[in-house]
């Protein structure tokens, strides 16, 4: 599903934690009315402690603070930290805690990452509240102002009120905030829309990307940490490369938190390379960012290109159609391409047997996952 295309927004690209974490904390510390945060990953550590303190201080100032965490992704948040949040007045809810119901329901996770402050400013990206984001993982986020902030608020509200989100208090609390999205009218036409996935195999994010890939004229650059694409997307990428579009994939190198996912995706390298797709593996650290660029269209948010994101998870991305923003994203891609190792077809064709075995093994496991539903 997706919101309407809306003009009059401002989008600020925030690459690396050194930029997006201070911006997010500054927004929380300046909140006057409400702070809404929805996350997949949160575990106890330095970053979680800092966020808990910031949220509790906001409550002390009279700000309504609501925190929605995934019941699996935030299992690493210790009981003491959960109690600190509740004792500090933070309204805390959990999406779909693990239970003795169907396997596929347990696989459905809230993978979205969003923060909305005072109904005026929003943030999204691939971030979580784990210490790896402080220095070990490369991540990109964005700051959002304008009419689309209201769509992010509605997205949060619908899940907070969902029967799959559990927690104490009035289930309609978010509707009583009395905060509407306010925005300045001087942004001069940065156009954007929010796109989200509901799980259960239907992902508007995937369909939107496929349309952009099919219609691109100049470039299709995709950055994702978990690249296990559908057959349909692989075919579209190959066709685009054959018709002369510059198709580049920016993927993790040896630094990876789930090496098996990397091997499963690498089994597709050969055919993509033969079609003219360029593949770059990022070297400095594990790249966890999720960005797509097709001509002057950008999509940035939580969605990966694996079966969890494309079939089971709840995801949300911010799409932007603006030449200025696209140029900034392209510059970031180019810097990261320069810090990457490019995979060439001739070399890849001579890869060792052990590498081929890993691709086959993890590819087989990946194929089994696709048949769980």
DOGU-772680 format. One line per 3 residues: for each residue x, y, z of C-alpha. Coordinates in Angstrom, 1 decimal, always signed. Each point is the difference from the previous one (the first is absolute). Last residue first. Layout:
<rs>
X:Y:Z ~ ...
</rs>
This chain:
<rs>
+3.3:-20.2:+3.2 ~ +3.2:-1.8:+0.9 ~ +1.0:-0.5:-3.6
+2.3:+3.0:-0.4 ~ +2.0:-1.2:+3.0 ~ +0.8:-3.2:-1.7
+1.6:+2.0:-2.9 ~ +2.2:+1.8:+2.5 ~ +1.2:-3.3:+1.4
+1.0:-1.1:-3.5 ~ +1.7:+3.3:-0.7 ~ +2.0:-0.5:+3.3
+1.3:-3.3:-1.2 ~ +0.5:+0.8:-3.6 ~ +1.8:+3.3:+0.7
+2.1:-1.7:+2.7 ~ +1.0:-2.7:-2.5 ~ +0.9:+2.6:-2.6
+2.3:+1.7:+2.5 ~ +1.6:-3.3:+0.9 ~ +0.6:-0.7:-3.7
+2.1:+3.1:-0.4 ~ -1.0:+3.0:-2.2 ~ +1.2:-0.2:-3.6
-3.2:+1.4:-1.5 ~ +0.2:+2.9:+2.4 ~ +3.3:+1.1:-1.4
-1.3:+0.2:-3.6 ~ -3.3:+1.5:+1.2 ~ +1.6:+2.9:+1.9
-0.9:+0.8:+3.6 ~ +0.7:+3.5:+1.0 ~ +1.6:+0.5:+3.4
-1.4:+3.0:+1.8 ~ +1.2:+3.3:+1.5 ~ -0.3:+1.7:-3.4
-3.6:-1.3:-0.4 ~ -0.7:+1.6:+3.4 ~ +1.0:+3.4:-1.1
-2.0:-0.5:-3.3 ~ -3.1:-1.0:+2.0 ~ +0.2:+3.1:+2.1
+0.3:+2.2:-3.1 ~ -3.0:-1.8:-1.4 ~ -2.0:+0.7:+3.1
+0.8:+3.7:-0.2 ~ -0.9:+0.1:-3.7 ~ -3.3:-1.8:+0.8
-0.8:+2.7:+2.6 ~ +0.5:+2.7:-2.6 ~ -1.9:-1.8:-2.7
-3.1:-0.6:+2.1 ~ -2.4:-2.9:+0.1 ~ +0.4:-1.3:+3.6
-1.3:-3.3:+1.4 ~ +0.0:-0.6:+3.7 ~ +0.0:-3.7:+0.9
-2.0:-2.2:+2.4 ~ +0.1:-3.7:+0.9 ~ -2.2:-2.5:+1.8
+1.7:-3.3:-0.5 ~ -1.1:-3.3:-1.5 ~ +0.5:-0.2:-3.8
+2.4:+2.7:-1.4 ~ +1.8:+0.9:+3.2 ~ +0.4:-3.6:+1.3
+0.6:-1.3:-3.6 ~ +2.9:+2.2:-0.7 ~ +0.4:+3.4:-1.7
+0.1:+2.2:+3.0 ~ -2.7:+2.5:+1.0 ~ +0.6:+2.4:+2.9
+0.2:+3.4:-1.6 ~ +1.2:+1.8:-3.1 ~ -1.5:+0.2:-3.5
+1.4:+2.5:-2.5 ~ -1.3:+1.1:-3.4 ~ +2.2:+2.2:-2.2
+1.2:-2.8:-2.4 ~ -0.6:-3.1:+2.2 ~ +1.6:+0.2:+3.4
-0.7:-2.6:+2.7 ~ +1.3:+0.3:+3.6 ~ +0.1:-2.6:+2.9
+3.0:+0.6:+2.2 ~ +1.6:-2.8:+2.1 ~ +3.5:+0.1:-1.4
+2.3:-2.2:+2.1 ~ +3.4:+1.8:+0.2 ~ +2.7:+1.6:-2.2
-0.4:-2.4:-3.0 ~ -3.2:+0.4:-1.8 ~ -0.6:-2.6:-2.7
-0.8:+1.5:-3.4 ~ -1.9:-1.8:-2.8 ~ -0.4:+1.4:-3.5
-2.9:-1.4:-2.1 ~ +1.0:-0.7:-3.6 ~ -2.2:-3.1:-0.7
+2.9:-2.3:+0.7 ~ +0.5:+1.6:+3.4 ~ -3.7:-0.6:+0.9
+0.3:-3.6:-1.1 ~ +3.1:-0.7:+2.0 ~ -1.0:+2.0:+3.2
-3.2:-2.0:+0.6 ~ +1.6:-2.6:+2.3 ~ +1.4:+2.9:+2.0
-3.4:+0.6:+1.5 ~ +0.0:-3.2:+2.0 ~ +3.7:+0.6:+1.0
-0.9:+3.4:+1.4 ~ -3.0:-1.4:+1.9 ~ +2.3:-2.6:+1.5
+2.5:+2.6:+1.2 ~ -2.6:+1.6:+2.3 ~ +1.7:+2.9:+1.9
+2.3:+0.7:-2.9 ~ +3.5:+1.3:-0.4 ~ +1.3:-2.0:-3.0
-1.5:+2.5:-2.4 ~ -3.5:+1.6:+0.2 ~ -1.9:+1.1:-3.1
-0.1:+3.0:-2.4 ~ -1.7:-1.2:-3.2 ~ +0.5:+2.0:-3.2
-2.2:+0.1:-3.1 ~ +1.0:+2.6:-2.6 ~ -2.9:-0.1:-2.5
+1.1:-1.2:-3.5 ~ -2.9:-2.3:-1.1 ~ +1.9:-3.0:+1.3
+0.4:+1.5:+3.5 ~ -3.7:+0.6:+0.2 ~ -0.8:-3.5:-1.1
+2.3:-1.5:+2.7 ~ -1.5:+2.2:+2.7 ~ -3.5:-0.9:-1.1
+0.8:-3.7:+0.0 ~ +1.5:+0.1:+3.4 ~ -3.0:+1.9:+1.3
-2.4:-2.6:-1.3 ~ +2.1:-2.9:+1.3 ~ -0.2:+1.5:+3.5
+3.0:+1.5:+1.6 ~ +2.3:-1.5:+2.7 ~ +2.1:+3.0:+0.8
+0.2:+0.7:+3.7 ~ +2.1:+3.1:+0.8 ~ -1.7:+2.1:-2.8
+1.2:+2.8:-2.2 ~ -1.5:+0.3:-3.5 ~ +1.0:+2.2:-2.9
-2.2:+0.1:-3.1 ~ +1.3:+2.5:-2.5 ~ -0.9:+1.8:-3.3
-3.4:-0.9:-1.5 ~ -1.9:-1.6:+2.8 ~ -3.5:-1.4:-0.8
+0.3:-3.7:+0.9 ~ +2.2:+0.8:+3.1 ~ -2.6:+2.6:+1.1
-2.9:-2.3:-0.4 ~ +1.9:-2.8:+1.9 ~ +0.8:+2.4:+2.8
-3.6:+0.9:+0.4 ~ -1.1:-3.6:+0.1 ~ +2.6:-0.8:+2.6
-1.0:+2.8:+2.3 ~ -3.7:-0.9:-0.5 ~ +0.8:-3.3:+1.7
-2.6:-2.7:-0.1 ~ +1.4:-3.4:+1.2 ~ -1.8:+0.0:+3.4
+1.8:+3.1:+1.3 ~ -1.8:+3.4:+0.0 ~ +2.6:+1.9:-2.0
+0.4:+3.7:+0.0 ~ +0.5:+2.9:-2.3 ~ +0.1:+3.6:+1.2
-0.1:+2.7:-2.7 ~ +2.3:+2.8:-1.2 ~ +0.4:+3.1:-2.0
+2.4:+2.8:+0.9 ~ -1.9:+2.9:-1.6 ~ +1.1:+3.3:+1.3
+0.8:-0.6:+3.6 ~ -1.4:+3.4:+1.1 ~ -3.4:-1.0:+1.3
+1.1:-1.0:+3.5 ~ -1.5:-3.0:+1.6 ~ -2.4:-1.1:+2.6
-1.2:-3.6:+0.5 ~ -2.8:-0.1:+2.5 ~ +0.3:-0.6:+3.8
-3.1:-0.6:+2.1 ~ +1.6:-3.0:+1.6 ~ -3.3:-1.7:+0.5
+0.2:-2.3:-3.0 ~ +3.2:-1.5:+1.3 ~ -1.7:-1.1:+3.2
-2.5:-2.2:-1.9 ~ +1.1:-3.3:+1.7 ~ -0.4:+1.7:+3.5
+2.6:-1.4:+2.3 ~ +2.2:-3.1:+0.3 ~ +1.8:-1.7:-2.8
-0.4:-2.2:-3.0 ~ +0.2:+0.7:-3.7 ~ -1.6:-2.8:-2.1
-3.5:+1.4:+0.6 ~ +1.0:+3.1:-1.9 ~ -0.4:+3.4:+1.7
+3.8:+0.7:+0.0 ~ +0.1:-1.4:-3.6 ~ -2.5:+2.5:-1.3
+1.4:+2.9:+2.0 ~ +3.6:-0.5:-1.3 ~ -1.2:+0.0:-3.7
-2.2:+3.0:+0.7 ~ +3.0:+1.9:+1.5 ~ +2.1:-0.9:-3.0
-2.7:+1.3:-2.3 ~ -0.2:+3.3:+1.9 ~ +3.8:+0.4:-0.5
-0.7:-0.1:-3.7 ~ -1.3:+3.5:+0.1 ~ +3.4:+1.6:+0.8
+3.2:-0.9:+1.8 ~ +2.1:-3.1:-0.2 ~ +3.4:-0.8:+1.3
+1.8:-3.0:-1.8 ~ +1.9:-3.0:+1.1 ~ +3.2:-1.8:-1.2
+1.9:-2.8:+1.7 ~ +3.5:-1.4:+0.1 ~ +0.4:-2.5:+2.8
+2.8:-0.3:+2.6 ~ +0.1:+3.5:+1.5 ~ -3.2:+1.0:+1.9
-2.4:-2.1:-2.0 ~ +1.5:-3.2:+1.5 ~ -1.1:+1.4:+3.4
-3.6:-0.9:-0.6 ~ -2.9:+2.4:-0.3 ~ -1.0:-0.7:-3.6
+0.6:+1.8:-3.3 ~ -1.0:-0.9:-3.5 ~ -1.5:+3.4:-1.0
-2.7:+2.2:+1.3 ~ -0.3:+3.3:+1.8 ~ -3.0:+2.3:+0.4
-0.5:+3.7:+0.9 ~ -3.1:+2.0:+0.6 ~ -2.5:-2.3:+1.7
+1.6:+1.0:+3.3 ~ +2.9:-2.5:-0.7 ~ -0.5:-3.0:-2.2
+2.4:-2.9:+0.1 ~ +0.1:-2.9:-2.4 ~ +1.6:-3.4:-0.6
-2.2:-2.7:-1.4 ~ +0.9:-3.7:+0.4 ~ -3.2:-0.9:+1.8
+0.2:-3.8:-0.3 ~ -2.1:-2.8:-1.6 ~ +2.1:-3.1:+0.6
-2.0:-0.8:+3.2 ~ -3.2:+0.1:-2.1 ~ +1.6:-2.4:-2.5
+0.9:-2.5:+2.7 ~ -3.7:-0.1:+1.1 ~ -0.8:+0.6:+3.7
+1.8:-0.9:+3.1 ~ +1.4:+3.5:+0.5 ~ +2.7:+2.5:-0.9
-1.1:+3.6:+0.8 ~ -1.9:+1.6:-2.9 ~ +0.8:+3.7:+0.3
+0.9:+1.1:+3.5 ~ -1.2:+3.2:+1.7 ~ +1.5:+2.6:+2.3
-1.5:+3.3:+1.1 ~ +2.9:+1.7:+1.6 ~ -0.8:+1.3:+3.5
+3.5:-0.4:+1.5 ~ -1.0:-3.1:+2.0 ~ -1.0:-1.6:-3.3
+3.3:+0.8:-1.7 ~ +2.1:-0.9:+3.0 ~ -1.9:-3.3:+0.3
+0.9:-0.9:-3.6 ~ +3.6:+0.9:+0.7 ~ +0.1:-2.3:+3.1
-1.7:-2.8:-2.0 ~ +2.8:+0.1:-2.6 ~ -0.5:+1.0:-3.6
+1.4:-2.8:-2.0 ~ -3.5:-1.3:-0.8 ~ -0.4:+3.2:-2.1
+0.0:-1.7:-3.4 ~ -2.4:-2.7:+1.1 ~ -3.0:+1.9:+1.5
+0.6:+3.0:-2.3 ~ +0.0:+3.3:+1.9 ~ -2.5:+2.8:+0.1
+1.0:+3.0:+2.2 ~ -2.4:+2.8:+0.9 ~ +1.1:+3.2:+1.7
-2.5:+2.7:+0.9 ~ +2.0:+3.1:+1.0 ~ -0.6:+1.6:+3.4
+3.6:+1.1:+0.6 ~ +0.5:-3.1:+2.2 ~ -1.1:-2.2:-2.9
+2.8:+1.5:-2.1 ~ +2.5:-0.8:+2.7 ~ -1.2:-3.6:-0.1
+0.5:-0.1:-3.8 ~ +3.5:+1.4:+0.1 ~ +1.0:-2.3:+2.8
-1.3:-3.0:-1.8 ~ +1.8:+1.1:-3.2 ~ +3.3:+0.3:+1.8
-0.3:-3.4:+1.6 ~ -1.0:-1.6:-3.3 ~ +3.1:+1.5:-1.6
+2.4:-1.2:+2.7 ~ -1.4:-3.5:+0.2 ~ -3.3:-1.9:+0.3
-1.6:-1.2:-3.2 ~ -2.3:+1.7:-2.5 ~ -0.6:-1.3:-3.5
-3.4:+0.2:-1.7 ~ -0.9:+3.6:+0.8 ~ -3.0:+2.4:+0.2
+0.4:+3.3:+1.8 ~ -2.6:+2.7:+0.6 ~ +1.0:+3.1:+1.9
-2.7:+2.5:+0.9 ~ -0.6:+3.6:+1.2 ~ +3.0:+2.2:+0.5
+2.9:-2.0:-1.4 ~ +3.4:+1.7:+0.1 ~ +1.8:-2.9:+1.6
-1.6:-2.4:-2.4 ~ +1.1:+2.1:-3.0 ~ +3.5:+0.4:+1.3
+0.2:-3.8:+0.5 ~ -1.0:-0.6:-3.6 ~ +2.4:+2.5:-1.4
+2.9:-1.3:+2.2 ~ -0.8:-3.6:-1.2 ~ -0.3:+0.9:-3.7
+3.3:+1.7:-0.5 ~ +2.7:-2.1:+1.8 ~ -2.2:-3.0:-0.6
+0.9:+0.0:-3.7 ~ -1.8:+1.8:-2.9 ~ -2.7:+2.5:+0.8
-1.8:+1.0:-3.2 ~ -2.4:+3.0:+0.7 ~ -3.5:-0.1:-1.6
-2.2:+3.1:-0.1 ~ -3.6:-0.2:-1.1 ~ -2.3:+2.3:-2.0
-1.5:-2.6:-2.3 ~ -1.9:-3.1:+0.9 ~ -0.3:-3.3:-1.8
-2.7:-1.9:+1.7 ~ +0.6:-2.7:+2.5 ~ +0.9:-3.5:-0.8
-1.1:-3.6:+0.4
</rs>
